[in-house]
Amino acid sequence: MIRVLTYGNFDLFHVGHVRLLERASLLGDELYIGLSTDEFSFKGKSKETIIPYNQRYEVLKSCRYVTEIFPEFHWNQKIRDIQYYNIDIFVMGDDWRGKFDFLKEHCEVIYLSRTPDISTTYLKDILK
């Protein structure tokens, strides 16, 4: 059983999120997601979410690629999560390339290319 892990806000869920989750799920048998809480998004990432955590959780839970979702409270929980969930592969978008290489001593780390022409930041800018 190969377990894959990714993290994110997944605010304003869009096709880029779907494609990331699909590609991540193809790397293993189960896909785990650390979903950033509203507080962590705002204080730890300096990002204000539009959709509250409980609703983002519901949207992700409905996605066929997702096995399990748990809250991401802070940056430093990743090693603990990898160990707790017995993760084999850690996946992030390539805009994070190199930032999580320190996790390579705990699991394989893969950076996937982003879907062109779509991002939550782009959608928020349009809505403004």
CORWOTA-V448521 format. One record per residue. SS is DSSP state (A for helix, B for strand, O for the rest). PSI is psi in degrees with one decimal (999 if undefined). Layout:
BEGIN
ss & psi
SS & PSI
SS & PSI
END
This chain:
BEGIN
ss & psi
O & 116.8
O & 124.6
B & 132.3
B & 143.0
B & 137.6
B & 164.8
B & 157.5
B & 173.6
O & -39.2
O & 41.3
O & 145.7
O & 57.3
O & 125.5
O & 179.9
A & -30.7
A & -39.4
A & -45.0
A & -46.4
A & -38.6
A & -46.8
A & -39.5
A & -48.5
A & -39.2
A & -41.7
A & -28.9
O & -12.8
O & -11.7
O & -162.2
O & -27.9
B & 141.9
B & 121.3
B & 141.6
B & 127.6
B & 105.7
B & 119.0
B & 130.0
O & 163.4
A & -42.2
A & -45.3
A & -40.5
A & -44.1
A & -51.1
A & -41.2
A & -30.4
O & -5.6
O & 37.9
O & 130.6
O & 124.5
O & 146.6
O & -42.5
O & 127.1
O & 156.9
A & -51.0
A & -32.6
A & -38.7
A & -37.9
A & -47.5
A & -43.2
A & -47.8
A & -40.1
A & -29.7
O & -11.7
O & 127.4
O & -17.0
O & -15.9
O & 130.6
O & -48.7
B & 145.7
B & 137.9
B & 158.2
B & 140.6
B & 114.7
O & -27.3
O & 164.5
A & -34.7
A & 9.5
A & -3.3
A & -45.2
A & -43.2
A & -43.9
A & -42.7
A & -43.3
A & -44.6
A & -43.1
O & 4.8
O & 54.0
O & 137.9
O & -35.1
B & 129.4
B & 128.6
B & 135.1
B & 164.0
B & 154.3
A & -5.6
A & -11.7
A & 8.5
O & 127.0
O & -21.9
O & -20.5
O & 18.9
A & -24.4
A & -17.0
A & -7.7
A & -21.2
A & -6.8
O & -25.5
O & 173.3
B & 142.0
B & 126.4
B & 134.7
B & 121.8
B & 144.0
O & 147.7
O & 157.6
O & 124.6
O & 150.8
O & 19.5
O & 136.3
O & 159.0
A & -39.2
A & -42.9
A & -46.7
A & -41.2
A & -39.2
A & -40.2
A & -41.4
A & -26.1
O & 999
END
